[in-house]
Amino acid sequence: MTEVRFEFGKNWAKFLRTLTNDRITVAEQSLCAMLGREDLSGCRFLDIGSGSGLFSLAARRLGAAVVSFDYDADSVACTRTMRDRYFPGDPQWVVDQGSVLDAAWMQSLGMFDVVYSWGVLHHTGAIWQAMSAACESVRPGGSLFIAIYNDQGWRSRIWTTVKRTWTRSPRGLRPLVGAPFLLWLWGKSFVFDILRGRPLATWRRYSALRGMSAWHDFVDWIGGYPFEVASPEQVFEFCRERGFSLQKLKTVRGSLGCNEFVFVRQR
């Protein structure tokens, strides 16, 4: 049976066409803000599920030696394009294809000062195995920065069905599946901005959050399958049992989206 999996990399390839220096700067700032650092000089940085390569680029520009990998071949190509564009021939930025679920391969990468995986581990089909591998890659004293989809109970089960349906649908029918949810997620903002005389202002301002794109993040969201979720308490307990303490937490307050966590490994 053919594996049902969203083609993340094809979406990120389109995102790269919209990339600007301002977006790169915002990505750097968001990374530093969550990690509580001004730069990453002297750090070894692992980007699990590098996607577009934007945050690998941000980490490299901040001074880290970076190892980026992704399961999706097109995402690997995006990250390599990013490296070759901004750091051609750089031995301090390694880009590879691999799976966080491959224990032997993960072990071969060694230990890192910062392990980063934003919105990735819940798309592996084995979230807790992926979380464990990420934890094991952090050296003592190092940081784990992850973002995991919030568990909304029955709502999350509905979203799982939506994502699976969108991913299985022929490309020509996907706009019909996605349009109602685009309006559901963004409709109020669209109307409010029109009433203020500033159409799409909130949509355009979205990139100020992490340097990302509202449209490409929406496509990533509606099609992101496999899809699993976890509550903040589950993530906290899982990491605490593995010797991590919580340094920073940013939640979506029980709503739709990803909760962000920064843990520090104590042992």
N, C-alpha and C positions, 0 to 999 in steps of 0.2 A: 504493500500500500504506500502511495506517495506521501511523504511527510508534509503536513500542513504547517507552513512557517512563512511568516511575513518577510519579504525581501527588503530588509532595512537599508542595505547599501545602495539600492537603486534610488531610494528616497534621498539619502544623504548626498549622493552624486549631484542631484538637482540643487540641494542646499548650497553646495560649494560655489555654485554660480552666483549666489547672492552674498557671499562672504565679503566683508569690508574690514578695514583696519579698526574701525570703531567696535565692531562685534568682537574682534579678537581681544581688544583692550577690556571690554566688558567681561569676557570669559576669564581673563587673568584676574580681574578685580574680584569676581565672584569666588574664584578658587582661593585666593588669599584670604578673603573675608571669612569663609567657612573654616579654613585650616588655622586661622589666627596667626598668619605669617605675612611678612612683607615680601618675601621671595622664597625660592626653593633651591637656592645655591647649595651644592654639596649633597643634595638628596637624590636617592634612586627612586624613580616614580614608575609605578605600574598602572597602565590604563587597561582595565578589563572591559572588553567590548568597546573599542575606540570609536566606532561609528564613523562620523565625518572626519575625525582627527582633530577637531577644534580644541579639545581640552588637552590632548597630547601636545599640540602646538603651544598652548598657553603655558603648560608646565615646562616645556623646553625653553621658551622665552624667559621664564622666570628663573632659569638656571639649573633645572633638574636634568639628570641623565634619565632618558625615558625609554621604557619598553612598552610598546603598544601591540595589542592583538585583538582579533575579532574572529568569531566563528564564520561570519558571512564574508565571502570572497570579495564582493563589491565594496563592502565597508573597509576591508584591508586595502583595496585599491584606492579608496578615498583618502585614507590615512597616509598612504605612500605618496599620493599626489600632494598632500599638504606638506609632508616632509621635504619632498623634492622641490617644491615651490619656495619654501622659506628657509630650509636648512639642507641644501643639496650636498650629498656626500658626507653627511655628519655621522661619525661613528658613535656619538652619544645619543642617537635616537634610532632604536631598532624597531622595525615593524614586521609582524609575522601573522600568520593565520594559525589559529588554534582554538581549543575549547577549554573553558574553565572547569569542565567536568572530566577532563583527562588528567588524572592525579599525577601520573608519572611526568607528563609534560610540564605541568604546573610546578612540580618540585624542581625540575631542571632549570627553571628561571631564577631560582634563588629567592632571597629575602629583599624586602623593599622598605624604604623609609616612609613612603606614602603609597597606599593602594587605593586606587580611585575606580569606582564603577557606578556611574550615574544612570539609573533606569535600565539596567541590563540583566542583573541576576534573576529577576522575576520572568525573564523571557527565555530561560534555558530549558524549561520543562522540569527542572529539579532544583527549585530555589534554595533549599537548605543545604544540599550538597554543594551548590555553587557558593553559598555564603561561607560554608566551612573552608572551602579552598581559598577564598579571598582572605579569610582570617589567618590561615596558615602562612600566607605570603607576606605578612607584616612582621617586621623584626621587632623585638622588644623595644619599647619606647617609640615605635613608629605609629603612624596614623592610618586609620581606615575610614575613607569617605565614601559612603554609599547612599543611594536613593532607591527606595523600594515603594512600589504601589501600595497605597493605603487599603486595608481591608474594610470594605463597606458592607459586609454581609451579603444579603440577597442582591444588592445592587451590583456587587462585583461579579456575581454569577451571571447576571444579565449582560454585563460588559464582556464577559468571557464569550458568551454566545454571539454578541455583536462582532467582536474581533474575529472569531472563527468564521462567521458568515462572510465578512468582508474579505478575508484572506482567501477563502474558497471561491469567491465570486469571480466570473470573467472580468477582465479589466474594463470592458465597456459598461458593465453594470455597477461597478464600484461607486461612481458618483451618486447613483440613486440610493445606494445603501448609506453612504456617508453624509449626504446633504442634510437629512433631518437632524443628525447629531451635531453637525457644524452649527446649525441654527440653534439647537438646544444649548450648546456650550457658549456660543458667542452672540446669540440673538439680542440679549438684553444690552450688551455693550454696543452693538451696532446701532440699536434704536436710541440709546442714551447719547451716543456721540453725534448722531444726526440731529437730535433735539438741541444739542449744545452748539450746533453749527460747525462741528469738527468731525466729519465722517471718517470712520476707521482710525481715529486717533489712538484708541486703546490697542487696536490690532497692530498699529505701527510701533507703539511704545513697548510691545511685548519683548522685543529684542534687548531692551534695557535690563531684563532680568538676568540672563546668563549669556547673552550674545547669540541666542538661538533665533529661529524663525517661527512665527506663529503658524504659518501654513504647513511647513515641513514637520513641526512638532505635532500638529493635528493629524497629519497622515500617519506619522509614527504611532500616535495614540490609537487611532481608529483601526489600524491594521496590525498592531503589535501583538502577535500571537506566535508561540505559546504565551500564556498570561497567567501569572499567579500573584497573590497578594499576601500581606502580613500586617499585623497591627504593630504600632510602635512598641507595645509591651513585649510582643513576641521577638522582635528584632533585638530589643535591649537585653532580654533574658538570654537569648542565644549567644550574643557576644559576651555578656558578662560571664557566662559559664566557661568561656574560652580565654578568660584573662584580660578582657577589655573593660575600660571604664569610659563612660559617655562624656565627651568634651563639649559637643554642641548638637542641638536638635532643632530642626525647623519642620513643623508639621503642617499639614493641610487642614487641621482642625476638624478631623472626621469626615472631610468631603472628598471629592474626586482629586486624584493626582498622587504625587510621590512625596513621602516623608523623607527628609534628608537627615543623615546622621554622620557625625564625626566621632570615632572612638579612638582611644589611645591604648596600645597594648602594654599591659603592666608586667606580663610574664610570658 
